[in-house]
Amino acid sequence: QVQPVESGGGLVQPGGSLRLSCAASVRLFSINNMGWYRQAPGKQRELVAVITRTGSTSYADSVKGRFTISRDNAKNTVYLQMNSLNAEETAVYYCNVNIGASTFWGQGTQVTVSS
């Protein structure tokens, strides 16, 4: 029913920035929560940031002050602006969508932070 599609990943140097996009294929008004997760090699998938239908946001402690989650309702798209990236943040980043009791995952986009 809903297939989130991530884009914007790539290779950046330490200290660089990227902006990830998640196209929800559904009106954001219908979505309870949209979150960005990441999974680094050898580690569990972790929640990075979340935004609710009312616009409330929350962040993992490790990214506060550097990452910003935002949305464009007209485009049914949620963004994750990532600044001051370091090598520890190399991971596959996934978009997660909750509608009622249903959860939908994107296929992920690779972010590599390396010199």
DRENVEXKOL-841330 format. One record per residue (C-alpha): residue number from 1; x, y, z. Coordinates in Angstrom, 1 decimal, always signed. Example, Ala and Ser with C-alpha at 12.3 -4.5 7.8 and 13.67 -1.06 7.14 Angstrom:
BEGIN
[firo 1,[+12.3,-4.5,+7.8]]
[firo 2,[+13.7,-1.1,+7.1]]
END
This chain:
BEGIN
[firo 1,[+0.0,+0.0,+0.0]]
[firo 2,[+2.8,+2.4,+1.0]]
[firo 3,[+6.3,+2.2,-0.3]]
[firo 4,[+8.6,+4.9,+1.0]]
[firo 5,[+11.5,+5.7,-1.4]]
[firo 6,[+14.7,+7.1,+0.0]]
[firo 7,[+17.2,+9.1,-2.0]]
[firo 8,[+20.1,+11.5,-1.5]]
[firo 9,[+22.7,+9.1,-0.1]]
[firo 10,[+26.3,+9.1,-1.3]]
[firo 11,[+29.9,+9.6,-0.4]]
[firo 12,[+31.0,+12.6,+1.6]]
[firo 13,[+34.1,+13.6,+3.5]]
[firo 14,[+34.2,+14.0,+7.2]]
[firo 15,[+32.6,+17.3,+8.2]]
[firo 16,[+30.4,+17.3,+5.1]]
[firo 17,[+26.7,+17.4,+4.7]]
[firo 18,[+24.0,+15.4,+2.9]]
[firo 19,[+20.2,+15.8,+2.6]]
[firo 20,[+18.2,+12.6,+2.4]]
[firo 21,[+14.7,+12.5,+1.0]]
[firo 22,[+11.8,+10.1,+1.6]]
[firo 23,[+8.9,+10.2,-0.7]]
[firo 24,[+5.9,+8.6,+1.1]]
[firo 25,[+3.5,+8.0,-1.8]]
[firo 26,[+0.7,+9.1,+0.6]]
[firo 27,[-0.4,+12.4,+2.0]]
[firo 28,[+1.6,+13.2,+5.1]]
[firo 29,[-1.6,+14.2,+6.9]]
[firo 30,[-2.5,+10.5,+6.9]]
[firo 31,[+0.7,+9.5,+8.6]]
[firo 32,[+1.1,+9.2,+12.3]]
[firo 33,[+4.9,+9.2,+12.3]]
[firo 34,[+7.8,+9.2,+9.9]]
[firo 35,[+11.2,+8.3,+11.1]]
[firo 36,[+14.7,+8.0,+9.8]]
[firo 37,[+16.7,+4.9,+11.0]]
[firo 38,[+20.2,+3.9,+10.2]]
[firo 39,[+22.1,+0.6,+10.4]]
[firo 40,[+25.9,+0.7,+10.4]]
[firo 41,[+28.0,-2.4,+9.7]]
[firo 42,[+28.0,-4.8,+12.7]]
[firo 43,[+25.4,-2.7,+14.6]]
[firo 44,[+21.7,-2.8,+15.2]]
[firo 45,[+19.4,-0.5,+13.4]]
[firo 46,[+18.8,+2.7,+15.4]]
[firo 47,[+16.3,+5.5,+15.4]]
[firo 48,[+17.9,+8.8,+14.2]]
[firo 49,[+14.9,+11.2,+14.0]]
[firo 50,[+11.2,+11.2,+13.9]]
[firo 51,[+8.4,+13.6,+13.0]]
[firo 52,[+4.8,+13.3,+13.8]]
[firo 53,[+1.7,+14.4,+11.9]]
[firo 54,[+1.6,+17.5,+14.1]]
[firo 55,[+5.2,+18.4,+13.3]]
[firo 56,[+6.7,+17.4,+16.6]]
[firo 57,[+10.3,+16.2,+16.2]]
[firo 58,[+12.7,+14.2,+18.2]]
[firo 59,[+16.3,+13.1,+17.7]]
[firo 60,[+18.8,+10.6,+18.9]]
[firo 61,[+21.2,+12.2,+21.3]]
[firo 62,[+24.1,+11.5,+19.0]]
[firo 63,[+22.7,+13.6,+16.2]]
[firo 64,[+21.1,+16.5,+18.1]]
[firo 65,[+22.3,+19.8,+16.9]]
[firo 66,[+23.6,+18.4,+13.6]]
[firo 67,[+20.6,+16.7,+12.0]]
[firo 68,[+17.3,+18.2,+11.2]]
[firo 69,[+14.1,+16.3,+10.1]]
[firo 70,[+11.6,+18.3,+8.1]]
[firo 71,[+8.7,+17.8,+5.7]]
[firo 72,[+7.1,+19.2,+2.6]]
[firo 73,[+3.4,+18.3,+2.7]]
[firo 74,[+2.8,+19.4,-0.9]]
[firo 75,[+5.4,+16.9,-2.1]]
[firo 76,[+4.5,+14.2,+0.5]]
[firo 77,[+8.2,+14.1,+1.3]]
[firo 78,[+10.2,+14.1,+4.5]]
[firo 79,[+13.9,+15.2,+4.6]]
[firo 80,[+16.8,+14.6,+6.8]]
[firo 81,[+19.5,+17.3,+6.7]]
[firo 82,[+22.7,+15.9,+8.0]]
[firo 83,[+25.6,+18.2,+8.9]]
[firo 84,[+29.1,+17.7,+10.3]]
[firo 85,[+29.1,+14.1,+9.4]]
[firo 86,[+31.7,+11.7,+10.8]]
[firo 87,[+32.9,+8.3,+9.8]]
[firo 88,[+30.8,+6.7,+12.6]]
[firo 89,[+27.7,+7.7,+10.7]]
[firo 90,[+28.5,+5.6,+7.7]]
[firo 91,[+25.3,+3.4,+7.4]]
[firo 92,[+22.3,+2.5,+5.4]]
[firo 93,[+19.6,+5.0,+6.2]]
[firo 94,[+16.0,+3.9,+6.1]]
[firo 95,[+12.7,+5.8,+6.1]]
[firo 96,[+10.0,+4.3,+8.3]]
[firo 97,[+6.3,+5.3,+8.0]]
[firo 98,[+3.6,+4.5,+10.5]]
[firo 99,[-0.1,+4.8,+9.5]]
[firo 100,[-2.4,+3.6,+12.3]]
[firo 101,[-1.1,+0.3,+13.3]]
[firo 102,[+0.8,-0.4,+10.1]]
[firo 103,[+4.5,+0.1,+9.5]]
[firo 104,[+6.2,+0.5,+6.1]]
[firo 105,[+9.9,+0.6,+5.4]]
[firo 106,[+11.9,+1.9,+2.5]]
[firo 107,[+14.7,+0.1,+0.8]]
[firo 108,[+17.4,+2.3,+2.3]]
[firo 109,[+20.0,+4.7,+0.9]]
[firo 110,[+23.7,+4.3,+1.6]]
[firo 111,[+25.6,+7.1,+3.3]]
[firo 112,[+29.4,+6.7,+3.4]]
[firo 113,[+31.6,+9.2,+5.3]]
[firo 114,[+35.2,+8.8,+4.3]]
[firo 115,[+38.3,+10.7,+3.4]]
END
